[in-house]
Amino acid sequence: MPKDDIVVPMADKNKIGKQGEDQAASFLEKKGFKIMARNYRYKHAEIDLIVQQDNWLIFVEVKTRSSDAFGEPETFVDYKKGRKIMEAAEEYIHATDWHGHIRFDIISVKLGSAPEIRHFEDAIN
């Protein structure tokens, strides 16, 4: 069967996504970030992680893949997804009365025997 015809059941996608988010949260905590929220939802948007470090509030989109057969995980954040994240971030900023700096990052996670995590700062604009 060609790769393009492979279908991953939704439960498996959710499990892979959760594993990636857990890996990303742990990675950020080890770097000194404080997790402020996970899976923050506003309307039809979701922000995987909202973290703080010093006077920075960072909105993080986590992209996880079990392999790179279809490309690098970070390449799957498109313009439309970025706009939704920014809309949800605006609501969070307003709701929490945040007055510091903000940034939008992507964390790419490739699962495997030795997970590969890459952090792209200021990646969504």
C-alpha positions as CSV (number, residue, x, y, z in Angstrom):
1,M,0.0,0.0,0.0
2,P,1.5,3.4,-0.9
3,K,2.3,5.8,2.0
4,D,-0.4,8.3,0.9
5,D,-3.1,5.7,1.5
6,I,-2.1,5.1,5.2
7,V,-4.9,6.1,7.6
8,V,-4.1,6.6,11.2
9,P,-7.1,6.1,13.5
10,M,-8.2,9.2,15.4
11,A,-7.5,7.6,18.8
12,D,-3.9,7.0,17.7
13,K,-3.5,10.6,16.4
14,N,-4.8,11.9,19.8
15,K,-2.4,9.7,21.7
16,I,0.6,10.8,19.5
17,G,-0.4,14.4,20.0
18,K,-0.7,14.1,23.8
19,Q,2.7,12.3,23.9
20,G,4.2,15.2,21.9
21,E,2.6,17.8,24.2
22,D,3.9,16.0,27.3
23,Q,7.4,15.9,25.8
24,A,7.3,19.6,24.8
25,A,6.0,20.6,28.3
26,S,8.8,18.7,30.0
27,F,11.3,20.1,27.6
28,L,10.2,23.7,28.3
29,E,10.0,23.2,32.1
30,K,13.6,21.9,32.1
31,K,14.6,25.1,30.3
32,G,13.0,27.2,33.0
33,F,9.6,28.0,31.5
34,K,6.5,27.9,33.7
35,I,3.5,26.2,32.2
36,M,0.5,28.6,32.5
37,A,-2.1,26.6,30.5
38,R,-2.4,23.5,28.4
39,N,-4.9,23.1,25.5
40,Y,-6.3,26.6,26.0
41,R,-9.5,26.9,23.8
42,Y,-11.2,30.0,22.5
43,K,-14.0,29.5,19.9
44,H,-12.5,27.2,17.2
45,A,-8.9,27.7,18.2
46,E,-6.7,25.8,20.6
47,I,-3.2,26.7,21.9
48,D,-1.3,23.6,23.0
49,L,0.9,25.3,25.6
50,I,1.0,28.7,27.1
51,V,4.3,29.3,29.0
52,Q,6.0,32.1,30.8
53,Q,9.6,33.0,31.4
54,D,10.5,36.2,33.0
55,N,8.4,39.0,31.3
56,W,7.6,36.8,28.3
57,L,4.4,35.0,27.6
58,I,4.8,32.4,24.9
59,F,2.1,30.7,23.0
60,V,3.3,27.3,21.7
61,E,2.0,25.1,19.0
62,V,3.3,21.6,19.3
63,K,3.5,19.4,16.2
64,T,4.2,15.7,16.7
65,R,4.9,13.0,14.2
66,S,5.8,9.4,14.8
67,S,8.1,9.6,11.7
68,D,9.1,12.1,9.1
69,A,7.6,10.2,6.2
70,F,5.3,13.1,5.3
71,G,7.7,15.9,6.2
72,E,9.0,17.7,9.2
73,P,6.3,18.3,11.9
74,E,6.8,22.1,12.1
75,T,5.9,22.5,8.4
76,F,2.3,21.6,9.2
77,V,1.6,25.0,10.9
78,D,0.0,27.0,8.1
79,Y,-1.3,30.6,7.9
80,K,-4.8,29.7,8.9
81,K,-3.6,27.8,12.0
82,G,-1.4,30.8,12.9
83,R,-4.3,33.2,12.7
84,K,-6.4,31.0,15.0
85,I,-3.6,30.8,17.5
86,M,-3.2,34.5,17.5
87,E,-7.0,35.1,18.0
88,A,-7.0,32.7,21.0
89,A,-3.8,34.4,22.3
90,E,-5.5,37.8,22.1
91,E,-8.3,36.5,24.3
92,Y,-6.0,35.0,26.8
93,I,-3.9,38.2,27.0
94,H,-7.1,40.2,27.6
95,A,-8.6,37.7,30.1
96,T,-5.3,37.6,32.2
97,D,-4.5,41.3,31.8
98,W,-1.0,40.5,30.5
99,H,1.2,43.5,29.9
100,G,4.6,41.9,29.2
101,H,6.2,40.7,26.0
102,I,4.6,37.9,23.8
103,R,5.9,35.4,21.3
104,F,4.6,32.6,19.2
105,D,6.7,29.5,19.1
106,I,6.5,26.0,17.5
107,I,7.9,22.9,19.1
108,S,8.5,20.0,16.7
109,V,8.5,16.5,18.2
110,K,9.5,13.3,16.4
111,L,8.6,10.3,18.6
112,G,10.8,7.2,18.6
113,S,13.2,5.3,20.8
114,A,15.0,8.7,21.3
115,P,12.5,11.5,20.7
116,E,13.8,14.5,18.8
117,I,12.5,17.9,20.0
118,R,13.2,21.1,18.2
119,H,12.1,24.6,19.5
120,F,11.5,27.3,16.9
121,E,11.2,30.7,18.7
122,D,9.1,33.5,17.2
123,A,8.0,31.1,14.4
124,I,4.4,32.3,13.9
125,N,3.8,35.8,12.7
